[in-house]
Amino acid sequence: MTHVDNREMHTSRWGDPASATALPEAARGLIELAFGLTETPAVETSVLPEGRFPSEALSELRAFIGDEHVLTDDDSRRRRTRGKSTPDLLKARAGDWSDAPDVVVRPASHDDVQRVLDLAVAHRLAVVPFGGGTAVTGGLVARRDGLAGVISLDLVRMKALRDVDTVSMTATLEPGLRGPEAEALLAEHGLTLGHYPQSFEYASIGGFAATRSSGQSSAGYGRFDALVMALTAATPSGRLDLGTAPANAAGPDLRQLLLGSEGAFGVITSVTVRVRALPEVTAYDGWRWPSFEAGATAMRTLAQSGLVPTVIRLSDESETALNLARPESIGDSNDGGCLMITGFEGTPAAVDLRRVAVTAVLTNLGGTPLGEEPGAAWVHGRFHAPYLRDSLLDVGVLVETLETATFWSNLDRVYADVKAALTGALGDGAIVLCHISHIYETGASLYFTVAAKQADDPLAQWQVAKTAASDAMIDAGATITHHHAVGIDHKPWLEREIGPVGVQVLRAVKASLDPAGVLNPGVLIP
Amino acid sequence: MTHVDNREMHTSRWGDPASATALPEAARGLIELAFGLTETPAVETSVLPEGRFPSEALSELRAFIGDEHVLTDDDSRRRRTRGKSTPDLLKARAGDWSDAPDVVVRPASHDDVQRVLDLAVAHRLAVVPFGGGTAVTGGLVARRDGLAGVISLDLVRMKALRDVDTVSMTATLEPGLRGPEAEALLAEHGLTLGHYPQSFEYASIGGFAATRSSGQSSAGYGRFDALVMALTAATPSGRLDLGTAPANAAGPDLRQLLLGSEGAFGVITSVTVRVRALPEVTAYDGWRWPSFEAGATAMRTLAQSGLVPTVIRLSDESETALNLARPESIGDSNDGGCLMITGFEGTPAAVDLRRVAVTAVLTNLGGTPLGEEPGAAWVHGRFHAPYLRDSLLDVGVLVETLETATFWSNLDRVYADVKAALTGALGDGAIVLCHISHIYETGASLYFTVAAKQADDPLAQWQVAKTAASDAMIDAGATITHHHAVGIDHKPWLEREIGPVGVQVLRAVKASLDPAGVLNPGVLIP
């Protein structure tokens, strides 16, 4: 069963141009007040560097993949250049396509992928796996040093639901399936994966696995790495086929080495994931807390009581107050405080049971119930923020996000330090918003959204802020990324997080699986 | 805070001689009927091979660890020879101490461990980490090829509770703490780890981590690998310090590479584990099912409804009928069927809520409630089976256990195939019992207990059965071990489970962390 969706994202904006969001008038006024408005349109035409690629390699690729799946035209190359971080968009808007791949290759199977890798080794070509193109940390920007060309390995033809096991509640999915495609195929069997990152509409199954994605419902359904029961990967050293049981003691868990490997160890060609029955009902509640700290304590209490809703998120005072996208959602916004959304999915009985228990805990802890409207508003807009970012970039506002995670006892410090680092770098005029979007028994993630008036060199402006925030995270003992992966943007901090011996291990695995260094060179491994 | 418990286990039996169990008369009669009784006492005296160890290395060790912690006497060496599998016991009973280490070294700190490793590399000495000495797959038997001697690195002095974080609900434990010691230290803070493998009374924290242990309450508390938030390890290449958050996307999860590494990649010198509040109440219920299949389906239903008790186990018809240790626990045993135990721990409210929900599901599915007695009996005897094994070995009965795990849809096949393999190898007179002791949403483990009349060469007799069972597991796509680790006994099957490329990755990591090959040589890595 194959659903091919060839919709490609705009080259210098998020998503589908038809879904683009005009900036609401109220927001426009607010922004003018805060930053001034400077229309900053993207460069209309721009030239790609000429593709450099050995012609024999091209002929070989065409011979076994088929001419129509070996693309060298400008548009195909442009659409697979970098990902969708704000720096990526700024470069695209400036007409900088210097990171364009030379060739786009679309394999149809694991064996096709293996043959492309073999050919890449033979001709010394970089291979950059491409799923949804939604990377935000530079994972699609391969280094060319010493290589003869760059292949973008677009997995768009590998979109099968290969197997459904309704006894074990697992499904085997190919890597090119986008979020909605995977859900549609599973829904035919009454099943769901329940994985909804903000990039859901475009991001792919392979990308979720390769980057250890975490979704908006991961409190209830689990992070993507926790869903993967088995996987196959093609590597220059041969095929990996891992996962014989939900868990075992047959040595180190090598699945966990491929998860998060960002295309640097191999190309994930299928994953077998845990699935659940499609929820019969969903219910979302809004809560107001007097402070971010009080709301965070409530989240911790739930996590440590084993009473975790399917969705739970808490905005800090700034994010709650601004709540740019939908200022109505907190109810009477003059009341201030912090907005929490809790969501429940499942059978009516399970939802009721859990919702009642969570409501009791949150009420006891001092939360004020806000009814269902804030949750409904959040659900409505949950995948829309990247469109809003484009609209803000259009009027000269630099907007970007970054995220981290730490243990509960360290959360206040990390929050304060990262916020101070961002404000310090971008100036007092900058707006720094934060929410907690993923909770565990022992800790939580912090997700920051930053807005500032664009400087003359917005790339350099952001780099200063990003560096300050990243230093603050690592200095405070937090992780450099909870769910955005390492790519090239976080690489300078990885050694400080996992230590020199950790880096040595990554290099050893890389050298073993990819001795020629053709897999996503320059990504992940310091 | 350091609790030093130097109680050592009997050299050729399990545990504390004072706790040894005389075979109940009823069981004795049954055994005589089934197998005949052949008293088979252990050899009284036996000679150790002379320790071969470079004298300069010994002097260096003594200089920095202290004379009293560098032991070369026969008794110390004998007590750290092999583990407690039935083959290990048979060899000990026969007076075979050929695998004795040459020196027992007791480091007090991470830095001590690091210095021992550096010295081992310099003098080409094998280092075998030793915790509780409860290994059952040969993980304490290092290969001597090309090395100048074998150090048993006894972690008995590293027993501190280094840190308690009651906000994050984590605790940092040293590797030498035995199960009861760790629980006692945590209990002073109102906390528990909740990790109760059958070896609990002797097994150590470091061993739990190095072998991916799973306990009798792991349905509720999680497998040990799921409890580890952070760890430190000493390796010949330097220190590893991993774990900045409950979960992250900062590349592959390297914690999962050290967990299950069985001393072959490094010596785990501390783990930071998730802890929970000591349960205020515990409640155990017995259930009877008409068949193993019906009981397994009920377990699957619970797991896939998110209604997992803290403890859940299901004996097959044979194990239920025999129930050697306590024939009273199934109630009127003439009713046959299969015994299930469910256990609940926590606050009274949480226990009630969950117990009521589980009871409703099990009743609906056709389970017959047996009240609290079967659970109480199980709790009473839960750590006692290894003593019973000694008593059976005394009368000429070969007893051993083995275990596996698979996905639910494959469980019936694995159960039938392994049982057939064991019966085929040991003859129709053999008794093969099985229970399901660990469940997940997508699968479960199977734990087999085997008893047969000892042949003239019981080691060879068992090897044939073990090989047949292991082949059956792998042929059926199950894992070679759910919670006993690889050691040397499972090594012949590991490549069939993780593939040649998986083995290549393990070798690459080993070569990177332990280029001289001194860490537990011959263990884990094919």
Interface residues (C-beta under 8 A of the other chain):
Chain A: D165 V167 S168 M169 T170 T211 R212 S213 S214 R223 D225 A226 M229 T235 S237 G238 R239 L240 D241 L242 T244 A245 P246 A247 N248 A249 A250 G251 P252 D253 L254 Q256 L257 L258 L259 G260 S261 E262 F265 R274 R276 R300 Q304 S305 G306 G346 A350 L353 A357 T404 A405 T406 F407 W408 S409 N410 Y440 E441 T442 G443 S445 G477 A478 T479 I480 T481 H482 H483 H484 A485 V486 H490 L494 E497 I498 G499 P500 V501 G502 Q504 V505 L506 R507 A508 V509 A511 S512 L513 L524
Chain B: D165 V167 S168 M169 T170 T211 R212 S213 S214 R223 D225 A226 M229 T235 S237 G238 R239 L240 D241 L242 T244 A245 P246 A247 N248 A249 A250 G251 P252 D253 L254 Q256 L257 L258 L259 G260 S261 E262 F265 R274 R276 R300 Q304 S305 G306 A350 L353 A357 T404 A405 T406 F407 W408 S409 N410 Y440 E441 T442 G443 S445 G477 A478 T479 I480 T481 H482 H483 H484 A485 V486 H490 L494 E497 I498 G499 P500 V501 G502 Q504 V505 L506 R507 A508 V509 A511 S512 L513 L524
